Amino acid sequence: MKILFIAPGDSLHTSRWIERVKARGIDCIYYDMTSEDMMHPLGLSSVYRLRADSIGNSAEALLRKFGPIGKILGSILLTFAHYREIRSIVAREKPDLIHLHWLFHASALATSFIKGVPIISTPWGSDLLTPEYKVTPKQLDKFKHKYVVGRVIKHSEAFCCDAQHMKELLISFGAKSSAIQIIYFGTDVNLFSPAKKNPAFWEKFGLKREPVKIISNRVLADMYDIETFIRASVIVHDSISNVDFLIAGGGPKSDALKEYANIYGTKKGITFTGRLNDEEFAIATSSCDIYVSTSPTDGGIAASVAEAMSASVPVVITDFGDNAYWLKNQTAGFIFQIGDEKGLADQLIKLVENESMRIQMGEKGRDVILKENNSIIEVDKIIKLYSLVSQTK
């Protein structure tokens, strides 16, 4: 079986999903929604993407002068460019199916026009929620979102998502309940393990071993609200100084968030690690004392949250979607309200001051992931879905 994956390359979620499927003997080809410099390494010979100047720099400059109309025309041209590229890949590679990750993108819309190949769609969360999670979404944004996501869903053969509320959202866009399977991303419980803990890892970033390490490792992008993590650092350090705040990974807002941290973050400073490879990412996760996710838009449990729990690290995450379910009455971590830096800081202070609580919550979190979000079990489910959908071709 051959599968064409279309997904954001700047997320480790993409590379891990493809590598797991590839390890099961599936022939994988990949179309990257992002740029080459942002893509995480993948052991594939067939990697495709649209070149950066596909519309033409002069055309883009001209379209910008026409305001909203120019923006619409630019989106249409970009979608058509993706369509031509994906169509040529399908004609050349002849995949048995397409697995589309992330539904609100020009390449996702382009995929909905491809004929003769069944499509499985997997929303990640904010692709279905955008632009609703914005404070003041514009009418044009709402229309574009409804059209793009609605068309992608209409032309998908099947769906997999990782939460009941995501299933309900898919249905609200027109998906049939019978076509949706809840399949968790799954966690590599051997890669993300307390055995990977290495306090000396932080010395390479100029940090001492002793202070409690609090980490955020979501992609540095608008949809993950890293600003709340930064603001909380000030409140924590007003009470406790022996704490290091870390932001691991990269993303389009990397420079902007560093500037934001200089203005609104703790005077002690926040350490930005930059992009980490898979092994470093696992060590960083296992070697922190507290994990934080400020995301307001996750589908089910975020892969990085499950990885921290698997590593026996207590988590402090937003009260959104299915997050509360995974914390089992807050015995594996704490919940705080979206955008509430004071609430986040209060929970962090509790954990910083109580090492035995951190240990107990961490152990509970790993037990939850071992039983309910193990990648070995979940990849079996997705392989069965692939086999089922490919037979409809």
Contacts in CASP RR format, 6 or more apart in sequence:
PFRMAT RR
TARGET T0000
AUTHOR 0000-0000-0000
METHOD contacts of the structure
MODEL  1
MKILFIAPGDSLHTSRWIERVKARGIDCIYYDMTSEDMMHPLGLSSVYRL
RADSIGNSAEALLRKFGPIGKILGSILLTFAHYREIRSIVAREKPDLIHL
HWLFHASALATSFIKGVPIISTPWGSDLLTPEYKVTPKQLDKFKHKYVVG
RVIKHSEAFCCDAQHMKELLISFGAKSSAIQIIYFGTDVNLFSPAKKNPA
FWEKFGLKREPVKIISNRVLADMYDIETFIRASVIVHDSISNVDFLIAGG
GPKSDALKEYANIYGTKKGITFTGRLNDEEFAIATSSCDIYVSTSPTDGG
IAASVAEAMSASVPVVITDFGDNAYWLKNQTAGFIFQIGDEKGLADQLIK
LVENESMRIQMGEKGRDVILKENNSIIEVDKIIKLYSLVSQTK
1 26 0 8 1.000
1 27 0 8 1.000
1 96 0 8 1.000
1 97 0 8 1.000
1 386 0 8 1.000
1 387 0 8 1.000
1 390 0 8 1.000
2 26 0 8 1.000
2 27 0 8 1.000
2 28 0 8 1.000
2 29 0 8 1.000
2 93 0 8 1.000
2 94 0 8 1.000
2 95 0 8 1.000
2 96 0 8 1.000
3 21 0 8 1.000
3 26 0 8 1.000
3 27 0 8 1.000
3 28 0 8 1.000
3 29 0 8 1.000
3 95 0 8 1.000
3 96 0 8 1.000
3 97 0 8 1.000
3 98 0 8 1.000
3 99 0 8 1.000
3 386 0 8 1.000
4 29 0 8 1.000
4 30 0 8 1.000
4 31 0 8 1.000
4 86 0 8 1.000
4 89 0 8 1.000
4 90 0 8 1.000
4 93 0 8 1.000
4 95 0 8 1.000
4 97 0 8 1.000
4 98 0 8 1.000
4 99 0 8 1.000
4 117 0 8 1.000
5 14 0 8 1.000
5 17 0 8 1.000
5 18 0 8 1.000
5 28 0 8 1.000
5 29 0 8 1.000
5 30 0 8 1.000
5 31 0 8 1.000
5 98 0 8 1.000
5 99 0 8 1.000
5 101 0 8 1.000
6 30 0 8 1.000
6 31 0 8 1.000
6 33 0 8 1.000
6 86 0 8 1.000
6 98 0 8 1.000
6 99 0 8 1.000
6 100 0 8 1.000
6 101 0 8 1.000
6 107 0 8 1.000
6 108 0 8 1.000
6 111 0 8 1.000
7 14 0 8 1.000
7 17 0 8 1.000
7 18 0 8 1.000
7 30 0 8 1.000
7 31 0 8 1.000
7 32 0 8 1.000
7 33 0 8 1.000
7 99 0 8 1.000
7 100 0 8 1.000
7 101 0 8 1.000
7 102 0 8 1.000
8 14 0 8 1.000
8 32 0 8 1.000
8 33 0 8 1.000
8 34 0 8 1.000
8 101 0 8 1.000
8 102 0 8 1.000
8 105 0 8 1.000
9 15 0 8 1.000
9 32 0 8 1.000
9 33 0 8 1.000
9 34 0 8 1.000
9 38 0 8 1.000
9 39 0 8 1.000
9 40 0 8 1.000
10 34 0 8 1.000
10 38 0 8 1.000
10 39 0 8 1.000
10 40 0 8 1.000
10 219 0 8 1.000
10 250 0 8 1.000
10 251 0 8 1.000
11 40 0 8 1.000
11 219 0 8 1.000
12 40 0 8 1.000
12 278 0 8 1.000
12 281 0 8 1.000
12 303 0 8 1.000
12 304 0 8 1.000
13 101 0 8 1.000
13 124 0 8 1.000
13 185 0 8 1.000
13 303 0 8 1.000
14 40 0 8 1.000
14 101 0 8 1.000
15 40 0 8 1.000
15 41 0 8 1.000
15 42 0 8 1.000
15 278 0 8 1.000
16 185 0 8 1.000
16 188 0 8 1.000
16 278 0 8 1.000
16 303 0 8 1.000
17 101 0 8 1.000
17 185 0 8 1.000
18 28 0 8 1.000
18 30 0 8 1.000
18 42 0 8 1.000
18 44 0 8 1.000
19 42 0 8 1.000
19 43 0 8 1.000
20 375 0 8 1.000
20 379 0 8 1.000
21 28 0 8 1.000
21 379 0 8 1.000
21 382 0 8 1.000
21 383 0 8 1.000
21 386 0 8 1.000
22 28 0 8 1.000
22 43 0 8 1.000
22 44 0 8 1.000
24 379 0 8 1.000
24 383 0 8 1.000
26 383 0 8 1.000
26 386 0 8 1.000
28 44 0 8 1.000
28 46 0 8 1.000
29 44 0 8 1.000
29 46 0 8 1.000
29 47 0 8 1.000
29 48 0 8 1.000
29 89 0 8 1.000
29 93 0 8 1.000
29 95 0 8 1.000
30 42 0 8 1.000
30 44 0 8 1.000
30 46 0 8 1.000
30 47 0 8 1.000
30 48 0 8 1.000
31 48 0 8 1.000
31 49 0 8 1.000
31 85 0 8 1.000
31 86 0 8 1.000
31 89 0 8 1.000
31 107 0 8 1.000
32 39 0 8 1.000
32 47 0 8 1.000
32 48 0 8 1.000
32 49 0 8 1.000
33 49 0 8 1.000
33 102 0 8 1.000
33 105 0 8 1.000
33 107 0 8 1.000
34 49 0 8 1.000
35 49 0 8 1.000
35 52 0 8 1.000
36 49 0 8 1.000
38 251 0 8 1.000
39 47 0 8 1.000
39 49 0 8 1.000
40 278 0 8 1.000
41 277 0 8 1.000
41 278 0 8 1.000
46 93 0 8 1.000
48 85 0 8 1.000
48 89 0 8 1.000
50 81 0 8 1.000
50 82 0 8 1.000
50 85 0 8 1.000
50 107 0 8 1.000
54 78 0 8 1.000
54 81 0 8 1.000
54 85 0 8 1.000
55 74 0 8 1.000
55 77 0 8 1.000
55 78 0 8 1.000
55 81 0 8 1.000
59 77 0 8 1.000
60 74 0 8 1.000
63 70 0 8 1.000
63 71 0 8 1.000
63 73 0 8 1.000
63 74 0 8 1.000
63 77 0 8 1.000
64 70 0 8 1.000
64 71 0 8 1.000
66 73 0 8 1.000
68 140 0 8 1.000
71 140 0 8 1.000
72 140 0 8 1.000
72 144 0 8 1.000
75 106 0 8 1.000
75 144 0 8 1.000
78 106 0 8 1.000
79 106 0 8 1.000
79 107 0 8 1.000
79 109 0 8 1.000
79 110 0 8 1.000
80 110 0 8 1.000
82 106 0 8 1.000
82 107 0 8 1.000
82 109 0 8 1.000
82 110 0 8 1.000
82 111 0 8 1.000
83 110 0 8 1.000
83 113 0 8 1.000
83 114 0 8 1.000
86 107 0 8 1.000
86 110 0 8 1.000
86 111 0 8 1.000
86 114 0 8 1.000
87 114 0 8 1.000
90 98 0 8 1.000
90 114 0 8 1.000
90 117 0 8 1.000
95 117 0 8 1.000
96 117 0 8 1.000
96 390 0 8 1.000
96 393 0 8 1.000
97 117 0 8 1.000
97 118 0 8 1.000
97 119 0 8 1.000
97 120 0 8 1.000
97 157 0 8 1.000
97 386 0 8 1.000
97 389 0 8 1.000
97 390 0 8 1.000
97 393 0 8 1.000
98 111 0 8 1.000
98 114 0 8 1.000
98 117 0 8 1.000
98 118 0 8 1.000
98 119 0 8 1.000
98 120 0 8 1.000
99 119 0 8 1.000
99 120 0 8 1.000
99 122 0 8 1.000
99 386 0 8 1.000
100 108 0 8 1.000
100 111 0 8 1.000
100 119 0 8 1.000
100 120 0 8 1.000
100 121 0 8 1.000
100 122 0 8 1.000
100 152 0 8 1.000
100 156 0 8 1.000
101 122 0 8 1.000
101 124 0 8 1.000
102 108 0 8 1.000
102 122 0 8 1.000
102 123 0 8 1.000
102 124 0 8 1.000
102 127 0 8 1.000
103 121 0 8 1.000
103 123 0 8 1.000
103 127 0 8 1.000
103 128 0 8 1.000
103 148 0 8 1.000
103 149 0 8 1.000
103 152 0 8 1.000
103 153 0 8 1.000
104 127 0 8 1.000
104 128 0 8 1.000
104 130 0 8 1.000
104 145 0 8 1.000
104 148 0 8 1.000
104 149 0 8 1.000
105 127 0 8 1.000
105 148 0 8 1.000
108 121 0 8 1.000
108 148 0 8 1.000
108 152 0 8 1.000
109 148 0 8 1.000
109 151 0 8 1.000
109 152 0 8 1.000
111 119 0 8 1.000
111 152 0 8 1.000
112 119 0 8 1.000
112 151 0 8 1.000
112 152 0 8 1.000
112 154 0 8 1.000
112 155 0 8 1.000
112 156 0 8 1.000
113 155 0 8 1.000
116 393 0 8 1.000
117 393 0 8 1.000
118 157 0 8 1.000
118 158 0 8 1.000
118 389 0 8 1.000
118 390 0 8 1.000
118 392 0 8 1.000
118 393 0 8 1.000
119 155 0 8 1.000
119 156 0 8 1.000
119 157 0 8 1.000
120 156 0 8 1.000
120 157 0 8 1.000
120 158 0 8 1.000
120 159 0 8 1.000
120 160 0 8 1.000
120 385 0 8 1.000
120 386 0 8 1.000
120 389 0 8 1.000
121 152 0 8 1.000
121 153 0 8 1.000
121 156 0 8 1.000
121 158 0 8 1.000
121 159 0 8 1.000
122 159 0 8 1.000
122 160 0 8 1.000
122 161 0 8 1.000
123 159 0 8 1.000
123 161 0 8 1.000
123 166 0 8 1.000
123 169 0 8 1.000
123 170 0 8 1.000
123 299 0 8 1.000
124 298 0 8 1.000
124 299 0 8 1.000
125 166 0 8 1.000
125 297 0 8 1.000
125 298 0 8 1.000
125 299 0 8 1.000
125 300 0 8 1.000
126 133 0 8 1.000
126 223 0 8 1.000
126 295 0 8 1.000
126 297 0 8 1.000
126 298 0 8 1.000
127 149 0 8 1.000
128 149 0 8 1.000
128 166 0 8 1.000
128 169 0 8 1.000
128 170 0 8 1.000
128 173 0 8 1.000
128 299 0 8 1.000
129 169 0 8 1.000
129 297 0 8 1.000
130 145 0 8 1.000
130 223 0 8 1.000
130 297 0 8 1.000
131 137 0 8 1.000
131 138 0 8 1.000
131 141 0 8 1.000
131 142 0 8 1.000
131 145 0 8 1.000
133 223 0 8 1.000
133 296 0 8 1.000
133 297 0 8 1.000
134 141 0 8 1.000
149 173 0 8 1.000
150 173 0 8 1.000
150 174 0 8 1.000
153 159 0 8 1.000
153 170 0 8 1.000
153 173 0 8 1.000
153 174 0 8 1.000
153 175 0 8 1.000
154 174 0 8 1.000
156 175 0 8 1.000
156 179 0 8 1.000
157 179 0 8 1.000
157 389 0 8 1.000
157 392 0 8 1.000
158 179 0 8 1.000
158 180 0 8 1.000
158 181 0 8 1.000
158 385 0 8 1.000
158 388 0 8 1.000
158 389 0 8 1.000
159 170 0 8 1.000
159 175 0 8 1.000
159 179 0 8 1.000
159 180 0 8 1.000
159 181 0 8 1.000
160 180 0 8 1.000
160 181 0 8 1.000
160 182 0 8 1.000
160 183 0 8 1.000
160 382 0 8 1.000
160 385 0 8 1.000
161 167 0 8 1.000
161 170 0 8 1.000
161 180 0 8 1.000
161 182 0 8 1.000
161 183 0 8 1.000
161 299 0 8 1.000
161 300 0 8 1.000
162 182 0 8 1.000
162 183 0 8 1.000
162 184 0 8 1.000
162 185 0 8 1.000
162 299 0 8 1.000
162 300 0 8 1.000
162 301 0 8 1.000
162 322 0 8 1.000
163 182 0 8 1.000
163 299 0 8 1.000
163 300 0 8 1.000
163 301 0 8 1.000
163 321 0 8 1.000
163 322 0 8 1.000
164 182 0 8 1.000
164 322 0 8 1.000
165 299 0 8 1.000
165 300 0 8 1.000
165 321 0 8 1.000
165 322 0 8 1.000
166 299 0 8 1.000
166 300 0 8 1.000
167 177 0 8 1.000
167 180 0 8 1.000
167 182 0 8 1.000
170 180 0 8 1.000
171 177 0 8 1.000
171 180 0 8 1.000
181 381 0 8 1.000
181 385 0 8 1.000
183 378 0 8 1.000
183 381 0 8 1.000
183 382 0 8 1.000
183 385 0 8 1.000
184 300 0 8 1.000
184 301 0 8 1.000
184 306 0 8 1.000
184 372 0 8 1.000
184 373 0 8 1.000
184 378 0 8 1.000
185 303 0 8 1.000
185 306 0 8 1.000
185 373 0 8 1.000
185 375 0 8 1.000
185 378 0 8 1.000
186 303 0 8 1.000
186 306 0 8 1.000
186 373 0 8 1.000
186 374 0 8 1.000
186 375 0 8 1.000
186 377 0 8 1.000
186 378 0 8 1.000
186 379 0 8 1.000
187 303 0 8 1.000
187 306 0 8 1.000
187 307 0 8 1.000
187 309 0 8 1.000
187 310 0 8 1.000
187 369 0 8 1.000
187 373 0 8 1.000
187 374 0 8 1.000
187 375 0 8 1.000
188 307 0 8 1.000
188 310 0 8 1.000
188 375 0 8 1.000
189 310 0 8 1.000
189 366 0 8 1.000
189 369 0 8 1.000
189 370 0 8 1.000
189 374 0 8 1.000
189 375 0 8 1.000
191 278 0 8 1.000
191 282 0 8 1.000
192 282 0 8 1.000
192 285 0 8 1.000
192 286 0 8 1.000
192 307 0 8 1.000
192 308 0 8 1.000
192 310 0 8 1.000
192 311 0 8 1.000
193 286 0 8 1.000
193 310 0 8 1.000
193 311 0 8 1.000
193 312 0 8 1.000
194 286 0 8 1.000
194 311 0 8 1.000
194 312 0 8 1.000
194 366 0 8 1.000
195 286 0 8 1.000
196 282 0 8 1.000
196 283 0 8 1.000
196 285 0 8 1.000
196 286 0 8 1.000
196 287 0 8 1.000
196 311 0 8 1.000
197 286 0 8 1.000
197 287 0 8 1.000
197 311 0 8 1.000
198 283 0 8 1.000
198 286 0 8 1.000
198 287 0 8 1.000
199 209 0 8 1.000
199 287 0 8 1.000
200 209 0 8 1.000
201 280 0 8 1.000
201 283 0 8 1.000
201 284 0 8 1.000
201 287 0 8 1.000
202 208 0 8 1.000
202 209 0 8 1.000
202 213 0 8 1.000
202 244 0 8 1.000
202 246 0 8 1.000
202 287 0 8 1.000
203 209 0 8 1.000
205 246 0 8 1.000
205 271 0 8 1.000
205 273 0 8 1.000
206 271 0 8 1.000
207 213 0 8 1.000
207 244 0 8 1.000
207 271 0 8 1.000
210 242 0 8 1.000
211 242 0 8 1.000
211 243 0 8 1.000
211 244 0 8 1.000
212 242 0 8 1.000
212 243 0 8 1.000
212 244 0 8 1.000
212 289 0 8 1.000
212 290 0 8 1.000
212 352 0 8 1.000
213 243 0 8 1.000
213 244 0 8 1.000
213 246 0 8 1.000
213 287 0 8 1.000
213 288 0 8 1.000
213 289 0 8 1.000
213 290 0 8 1.000
214 236 0 8 1.000
214 243 0 8 1.000
214 244 0 8 1.000
214 245 0 8 1.000
214 246 0 8 1.000
214 288 0 8 1.000
214 289 0 8 1.000
214 290 0 8 1.000
214 291 0 8 1.000
214 292 0 8 1.000
214 348 0 8 1.000
214 352 0 8 1.000
215 245 0 8 1.000
215 246 0 8 1.000
215 247 0 8 1.000
215 248 0 8 1.000
215 284 0 8 1.000
215 285 0 8 1.000
215 288 0 8 1.000
215 290 0 8 1.000
215 291 0 8 1.000
215 292 0 8 1.000
216 226 0 8 1.000
216 229 0 8 1.000
216 246 0 8 1.000
216 247 0 8 1.000
216 248 0 8 1.000
216 291 0 8 1.000
216 292 0 8 1.000
216 293 0 8 1.000
216 294 0 8 1.000
217 247 0 8 1.000
217 248 0 8 1.000
217 249 0 8 1.000
217 281 0 8 1.000
217 284 0 8 1.000
217 285 0 8 1.000
217 291 0 8 1.000
217 304 0 8 1.000
218 224 0 8 1.000
218 226 0 8 1.000
218 293 0 8 1.000
218 294 0 8 1.000
218 295 0 8 1.000
218 302 0 8 1.000
218 304 0 8 1.000
219 249 0 8 1.000
219 250 0 8 1.000
219 251 0 8 1.000
220 226 0 8 1.000
220 247 0 8 1.000
220 249 0 8 1.000
220 250 0 8 1.000
220 251 0 8 1.000
220 252 0 8 1.000
220 253 0 8 1.000
220 254 0 8 1.000
220 257 0 8 1.000
221 251 0 8 1.000
221 252 0 8 1.000
221 253 0 8 1.000
222 253 0 8 1.000
223 295 0 8 1.000
223 296 0 8 1.000
223 297 0 8 1.000
224 293 0 8 1.000
224 294 0 8 1.000
224 295 0 8 1.000
224 297 0 8 1.000
225 294 0 8 1.000
225 295 0 8 1.000
225 296 0 8 1.000
225 338 0 8 1.000
225 339 0 8 1.000
226 247 0 8 1.000
226 253 0 8 1.000
226 257 0 8 1.000
226 294 0 8 1.000
227 257 0 8 1.000
227 260 0 8 1.000
227 264 0 8 1.000
227 294 0 8 1.000
228 294 0 8 1.000
228 338 0 8 1.000
228 339 0 8 1.000
228 340 0 8 1.000
228 341 0 8 1.000
228 344 0 8 1.000
229 245 0 8 1.000
229 247 0 8 1.000
229 292 0 8 1.000
229 294 0 8 1.000
229 344 0 8 1.000
230 245 0 8 1.000
230 247 0 8 1.000
230 257 0 8 1.000
230 260 0 8 1.000
230 261 0 8 1.000
230 264 0 8 1.000
230 265 0 8 1.000
230 270 0 8 1.000
231 264 0 8 1.000
231 265 0 8 1.000
231 341 0 8 1.000
232 292 0 8 1.000
232 341 0 8 1.000
232 342 0 8 1.000
232 343 0 8 1.000
232 344 0 8 1.000
232 345 0 8 1.000
232 348 0 8 1.000
233 245 0 8 1.000
233 261 0 8 1.000
233 265 0 8 1.000
233 266 0 8 1.000
233 268 0 8 1.000
233 269 0 8 1.000
233 270 0 8 1.000
234 264 0 8 1.000
234 265 0 8 1.000
234 266 0 8 1.000
234 267 0 8 1.000
235 341 0 8 1.000
235 342 0 8 1.000
235 345 0 8 1.000
236 243 0 8 1.000
236 245 0 8 1.000
236 266 0 8 1.000
236 345 0 8 1.000
236 348 0 8 1.000
236 349 0 8 1.000
236 352 0 8 1.000
237 243 0 8 1.000
237 266 0 8 1.000
237 267 0 8 1.000
237 268 0 8 1.000
239 349 0 8 1.000
240 349 0 8 1.000
240 352 0 8 1.000
240 353 0 8 1.000
241 268 0 8 1.000
243 352 0 8 1.000
244 271 0 8 1.000
245 266 0 8 1.000
245 268 0 8 1.000
245 269 0 8 1.000
245 270 0 8 1.000
245 271 0 8 1.000
246 270 0 8 1.000
246 271 0 8 1.000
246 272 0 8 1.000
246 273 0 8 1.000
246 284 0 8 1.000
246 288 0 8 1.000
247 257 0 8 1.000
247 261 0 8 1.000
247 270 0 8 1.000
247 271 0 8 1.000
247 272 0 8 1.000
247 273 0 8 1.000
248 273 0 8 1.000
248 274 0 8 1.000
248 276 0 8 1.000
248 281 0 8 1.000
248 284 0 8 1.000
249 272 0 8 1.000
249 273 0 8 1.000
249 274 0 8 1.000
249 275 0 8 1.000
249 276 0 8 1.000
249 281 0 8 1.000
250 274 0 8 1.000
250 275 0 8 1.000
254 272 0 8 1.000
254 274 0 8 1.000
257 272 0 8 1.000
258 272 0 8 1.000
261 269 0 8 1.000
261 270 0 8 1.000
261 272 0 8 1.000
273 284 0 8 1.000
276 284 0 8 1.000
282 307 0 8 1.000
282 311 0 8 1.000
285 291 0 8 1.000
285 304 0 8 1.000
285 307 0 8 1.000
285 308 0 8 1.000
285 311 0 8 1.000
285 313 0 8 1.000
286 311 0 8 1.000
286 312 0 8 1.000
286 313 0 8 1.000
288 308 0 8 1.000
288 313 0 8 1.000
289 313 0 8 1.000
289 314 0 8 1.000
289 351 0 8 1.000
289 352 0 8 1.000
289 358 0 8 1.000
290 313 0 8 1.000
290 314 0 8 1.000
290 315 0 8 1.000
290 316 0 8 1.000
290 348 0 8 1.000
290 351 0 8 1.000
290 352 0 8 1.000
290 358 0 8 1.000
291 304 0 8 1.000
291 305 0 8 1.000
291 308 0 8 1.000
291 313 0 8 1.000
291 314 0 8 1.000
291 315 0 8 1.000
291 316 0 8 1.000
292 315 0 8 1.000
292 316 0 8 1.000
292 317 0 8 1.000
292 344 0 8 1.000
292 348 0 8 1.000
293 302 0 8 1.000
293 304 0 8 1.000
293 305 0 8 1.000
293 315 0 8 1.000
293 316 0 8 1.000
293 317 0 8 1.000
293 318 0 8 1.000
294 318 0 8 1.000
294 338 0 8 1.000
294 339 0 8 1.000
294 344 0 8 1.000
295 302 0 8 1.000
295 317 0 8 1.000
295 318 0 8 1.000
295 320 0 8 1.000
296 318 0 8 1.000
296 320 0 8 1.000
296 338 0 8 1.000
296 339 0 8 1.000
297 320 0 8 1.000
298 305 0 8 1.000
298 318 0 8 1.000
298 320 0 8 1.000
298 321 0 8 1.000
298 323 0 8 1.000
299 321 0 8 1.000
299 322 0 8 1.000
300 321 0 8 1.000
300 322 0 8 1.000
300 323 0 8 1.000
301 322 0 8 1.000
301 323 0 8 1.000
301 326 0 8 1.000
301 373 0 8 1.000
302 317 0 8 1.000
305 315 0 8 1.000
305 317 0 8 1.000
305 323 0 8 1.000
305 326 0 8 1.000
306 326 0 8 1.000
306 369 0 8 1.000
306 373 0 8 1.000
308 315 0 8 1.000
309 315 0 8 1.000
309 326 0 8 1.000
309 332 0 8 1.000
309 362 0 8 1.000
309 365 0 8 1.000
309 366 0 8 1.000
309 368 0 8 1.000
309 369 0 8 1.000
310 365 0 8 1.000
310 366 0 8 1.000
310 369 0 8 1.000
310 370 0 8 1.000
310 373 0 8 1.000
311 366 0 8 1.000
312 362 0 8 1.000
312 363 0 8 1.000
312 365 0 8 1.000
312 366 0 8 1.000
313 362 0 8 1.000
314 332 0 8 1.000
314 333 0 8 1.000
314 334 0 8 1.000
314 351 0 8 1.000
314 357 0 8 1.000
314 358 0 8 1.000
314 361 0 8 1.000
314 362 0 8 1.000
314 365 0 8 1.000
315 327 0 8 1.000
315 332 0 8 1.000
315 333 0 8 1.000
315 334 0 8 1.000
315 361 0 8 1.000
315 365 0 8 1.000
316 333 0 8 1.000
316 334 0 8 1.000
316 335 0 8 1.000
316 336 0 8 1.000
316 344 0 8 1.000
316 347 0 8 1.000
316 348 0 8 1.000
316 351 0 8 1.000
317 323 0 8 1.000
317 327 0 8 1.000
317 333 0 8 1.000
317 334 0 8 1.000
317 335 0 8 1.000
317 336 0 8 1.000
318 335 0 8 1.000
318 336 0 8 1.000
318 337 0 8 1.000
318 338 0 8 1.000
318 339 0 8 1.000
319 335 0 8 1.000
319 336 0 8 1.000
319 337 0 8 1.000
319 338 0 8 1.000
320 338 0 8 1.000
323 335 0 8 1.000
324 330 0 8 1.000
324 335 0 8 1.000
326 332 0 8 1.000
326 368 0 8 1.000
326 372 0 8 1.000
326 373 0 8 1.000
327 333 0 8 1.000
327 334 0 8 1.000
327 335 0 8 1.000
328 364 0 8 1.000
328 365 0 8 1.000
328 368 0 8 1.000
331 360 0 8 1.000
331 361 0 8 1.000
331 364 0 8 1.000
332 361 0 8 1.000
332 362 0 8 1.000
332 364 0 8 1.000
332 365 0 8 1.000
332 368 0 8 1.000
333 361 0 8 1.000
333 362 0 8 1.000
333 364 0 8 1.000
333 365 0 8 1.000
334 347 0 8 1.000
334 350 0 8 1.000
334 351 0 8 1.000
336 343 0 8 1.000
336 344 0 8 1.000
336 346 0 8 1.000
336 347 0 8 1.000
337 343 0 8 1.000
350 357 0 8 1.000
351 357 0 8 1.000
351 358 0 8 1.000
351 361 0 8 1.000
END
